[in-house]
Amino acid sequence: MTQVLKFKELSFLIYGLGLSGQSVIKFFKKKKIKNFKVWDDKKRNLYKNLRAKNLKQALKEANYIVLAPGITLKKNKYLKGYQRKIITDIDLYYLFYPKTKSIVVTGTNGKSTTCKLIEHLLKKNNFNSVVGGNIGAPVLGLKTQKKKFIIIEASSFQLSHSKFISPDFAFFLNFSNDHLDWHGNLKNYFNSKFKIFRLQNKSQFALVNKKFKKHYRIKKFFGKLIIPKINNYKEIKSEIKNDYVISDINDENMSFVYAFSKLLKIRKKSFIRAMKSFKGLPHRFEIFLKRKNITFINDSKATSFRATQVALNSLKNIYLILGGLPKKNDKIHLNKYKRNIKKCYLIGKNISFFKNQIKKNITLIISRNLKNSVIQILKDLRAEKDKNKYILFSPAAASFDQFKNFENRGEEFKRLSRIYAKKYI
């Protein structure tokens, strides 16, 4: 109540009117916080009655600027000099609900899957929980009052601007080259991820990838350091008997969830029972079709080569569909997987980039689009005698050159696969 009264005395500018910005408006109205204005560089007709008349003046007068996660200071000329004022919707959640138990998950790859694994584990073991943030609804749109845990997927964008995030359990899964166009360089990107630990206290837990153990200790954070071990998880992996969960692609995610289960004193049998019933998320190594000895896998969420590598490590006899809008400074090193990849089919508007990166030792087919790729692969497979074959759509690139988003891209791959599998298999 004291926090609410304090905020009623402050002024705010909500900058960016996407889902998170709109959730902040609804939240302020619910909390009867009236001293705020809104701004969006493009959506000028949205919330016209709340729109600031003069942006420069509104930025100057606001005590806090609640910034949408997609807006980068690097490319915004108006926000320079106002970094100290900037907070996020997740910050507001921590300021208003400091007693709620929270789990925040970040990392370059596997965040969404890990969040859903945690949610499933908790619910199957009678812990009330809800998940949101960068997955599903914005945190301020979640009904959390009666929940034991709130699980938040936090992107580097959100963490970069955050000032009040203090998770009871902070997960840093992994790190690789990504989002450099937003952060400017790899160091900024990494530091934004590491902010997840900055405000933790001695009663809270930091689950950190073993690669960053030294970095964590150098920073002298206060959270209890936990290093999840994949070998610990592999000791029980065979007992789970769920094709999606026990795929090698999920070993890293599962090692974190297993380590977390021990912190909550969830019994091993209860952990195994929960994981047996988990269903994977769409577009993340999604096995959606099997016909004869051919398995179709939709991994459209793989928007960087690091994400695609994980899939390539876990399969053989792969017919790989690759291409799209490459991430800044990303390198496509397929040579080490040449024994796993039968052929590689290139799509998108940046084929020359992928050709130059791959160069040799991999058979390349220029398909240009998904339809051509699916048809050509199915024709090629007629001549192959391998027992188990995998059609893997793991593009190692963003989707925006040909599709609205990775979900749209993945759904199109599934649609085409189902149509032409009936014709050619």
Rosetta blueprint (number, residue, H / E / L):
1 M L
2 T H
3 Q H
4 V H
5 L H
6 K H
7 F H
8 K H
9 E L
10 L L
11 S L
12 F E
13 L E
14 I E
15 Y E
16 G L
17 L L
18 G L
19 L H
20 S H
21 G H
22 Q H
23 S H
24 V H
25 I H
26 K H
27 F H
28 F H
29 K H
30 K H
31 K L
32 K L
33 I L
34 K L
35 N L
36 F E
37 K E
38 V E
39 W E
40 D L
41 D L
42 K L
43 K L
44 R L
45 N L
46 L L
47 Y L
48 K L
49 N L
50 L L
51 R E
52 A L
53 K L
54 N L
55 L H
56 K H
57 Q H
58 A H
59 L H
60 K H
61 E H
62 A L
63 N L
64 Y E
65 I E
66 V E
67 L E
68 A L
69 P L
70 G L
71 I L
72 T L
73 L H
74 K H
75 K H
76 N L
77 K L
78 Y L
79 L L
80 K L
81 G L
82 Y L
83 Q H
84 R H
85 K H
86 I E
87 I E
88 T L
89 D H
90 I H
91 D H
92 L H
93 Y H
94 Y H
95 L H
96 F H
97 Y L
98 P L
99 K L
100 T L
101 K E
102 S E
103 I E
104 V E
105 V E
106 T E
107 G L
108 T L
109 N L
110 G L
111 K H
112 S H
113 T H
114 T H
115 C H
116 K H
117 L H
118 I H
119 E H
120 H H
121 L H
122 L H
123 K H
124 K H
125 N L
126 N L
127 F L
128 N L
129 S E
130 V E
131 V E
132 G E
133 G E
134 N L
135 I L
136 G L
137 A L
138 P L
139 V H
140 L H
141 G H
142 L L
143 K L
144 T L
145 Q L
146 K L
147 K L
148 K L
149 F E
150 I E
151 I E
152 I E
153 E E
154 A L
155 S L
156 S H
157 F H
158 Q H
159 L H
160 S H
161 H H
162 S L
163 K L
164 F L
165 I L
166 S L
167 P L
168 D L
169 F E
170 A E
171 F E
172 F E
173 L L
174 N L
175 F L
176 S L
177 N L
178 D L
179 H L
180 L H
181 D H
182 W H
183 H H
184 G L
185 N L
186 L H
187 K H
188 N H
189 Y H
190 F H
191 N H
192 S H
193 K H
194 F H
195 K H
196 I H
197 F H
198 R L
199 L L
200 Q L
201 N L
202 K L
203 S L
204 Q L
205 F E
206 A E
207 L E
208 V E
209 N L
210 K H
211 K H
212 F H
213 K H
214 K H
215 H H
216 Y H
217 R H
218 I H
219 K H
220 K L
221 F L
222 F L
223 G L
224 K E
225 L E
226 I E
227 I L
228 P L
229 K L
230 I H
231 N H
232 N H
233 Y H
234 K H
235 E H
236 I H
237 K H
238 S L
239 E L
240 I L
241 K L
242 N L
243 D H
244 Y H
245 V H
246 I H
247 S L
248 D H
249 I H
250 N H
251 D H
252 E H
253 N H
254 M H
255 S H
256 F H
257 V H
258 Y H
259 A H
260 F H
261 S H
262 K H
263 L H
264 L L
265 K L
266 I L
267 R L
268 K H
269 K H
270 S H
271 F H
272 I H
273 R H
274 A H
275 M H
276 K H
277 S L
278 F L
279 K L
280 G L
281 L L
282 P L
283 H L
284 R L
285 F L
286 E E
287 I E
288 F E
289 L E
290 K E
291 R E
292 K L
293 N L
294 I E
295 T E
296 F E
297 I E
298 N E
299 D L
300 S L
301 K L
302 A L
303 T L
304 S L
305 F H
306 R H
307 A H
308 T H
309 Q H
310 V H
311 A H
312 L H
313 N H
314 S L
315 L L
316 K L
317 N L
318 I E
319 Y E
320 L E
321 I E
322 L E
323 G L
324 G L
325 L E
326 P L
327 K L
328 K L
329 N L
330 D L
331 K L
332 I L
333 H L
334 L L
335 N H
336 K H
337 Y H
338 K L
339 R L
340 N L
341 I E
342 K E
343 K E
344 C E
345 Y E
346 L E
347 I E
348 G L
349 K L
350 N L
351 I H
352 S H
353 F H
354 F H
355 K H
356 N H
357 Q H
358 I H
359 K L
360 K L
361 N L
362 I L
363 T L
364 L E
365 I E
366 I E
367 S E
368 R E
369 N L
370 L H
371 K H
372 N H
373 S H
374 V H
375 I H
376 Q H
377 I H
378 L H
379 K H
380 D H
381 L H
382 R L
383 A L
384 E L
385 K L
386 D L
387 K L
388 N L
389 K E
390 Y E
391 I E
392 L E
393 F E
394 S L
395 P L
396 A L
397 A L
398 A E
399 S L
400 F L
401 D L
402 Q L
403 F L
404 K L
405 N L
406 F H
407 E H
408 N H
409 R H
410 G H
411 E H
412 E H
413 F H
414 K H
415 R H
416 L H
417 S H
418 R H
419 I H
420 Y H
421 A H
422 K H
423 K H
424 Y H
425 I L
